[in-house]
């Protein structure tokens, strides 16, 4: 599967954020450290199965790794923003704009 470099960056960033070494992440995902390092560097092809295991290990959705956001979370945020706009928007914006 041909992937955007951002997918590989997100994988690396989440691994580091969770305090996992390449060896530990690879072990937990069931691949060799060479394969994991290749995934992060772009020299190793990434299968859908491995992408799914990596997402589960890193506690993110496959969609997030591929797109940089989760459509479900985005849709929830969008719906909340629409609801807020029906009630006059966010009050903190008005408070910040008014002089005290």
N, C-alpha and C positions, 0 to 999 in steps of 0.2 A: 504494500500500500504506500503510495507516494504521499508524503505529508509536508505540510508547511513547517518551516524551521521553528515557528512559534509553538507547535505541538511539542517538539523536543525540548524547547526552553521551559515550557510549563512542567513537563515531566521532571526535568532536572531541578527546577525551582522548588517544586513540592517535595521532592526527595530530600533536598537540603533542608527545607523548612521543617521537615519531620525528623531531622537529625539522623537520617539513614545514610550509611556509606553505600557506595556502589555495590560492594560485596554483599552487604546485608539486604539491600533492596532486591538484588538479583536472586539471592537465596530464597527470600520470601515469595518472589514471583515465579520461582521454579526454573530459572535460566542461569546460565553462567555469567560471571561478572564481565566477561568479554562481550557477550551478547548485549547486556544492559548498557555497557559503555558505548557499544556500537549504536544502540537505539538513541542514546542521548547525543552522540556525535553526528549521526546521520549516515553512518557507514553500514548499518544493519537494517534490513527491511523490517517493518513492523506489521505483524499480522493482526487481524481483528481480534483474535483470541488473546494474543499477548497484550494488545492495547486494553482489552477488557480487564485482564488480570492486573495490569499496572494501575488502571483507574481504581479498582477495588482496593489495592494495596495503599494507594495514596489518598483514599477516601474522597475521591472526586468522581464526577460522572464522566463517561467517555465523551459525552457532548461537550463538557467543559474543556477537556483536553483538546478536542478538535476545534472548537469554536471560540474558546476563551470566556464563555459564559454558559450558563445553564438556562435553556429556554423556559423551564418551569419556574425558576426563580425570577427570570426576567418578566415573564407574563404576570406573576404575582405582583411584582414591583410596579409594572405598568398599570394593572388594575387598581392598585392602591393609589397611584398618582392620579388616575382618572377620578376616583371617588373623592379624593381630597380637592380636586379642582371644582367639583360640583358644589362643594361646601365653602367656596371662597379661597381655596388654596391653602398654603401653609402659613400659619399665623406667625411663625418665627421670622419670616421674611418681612412682614409688616412691622414687627417689633424692632428689628434691626434697622429699618429705614426711618423710624420715627425718632426724633431727638428727645433726649431726656433732660 
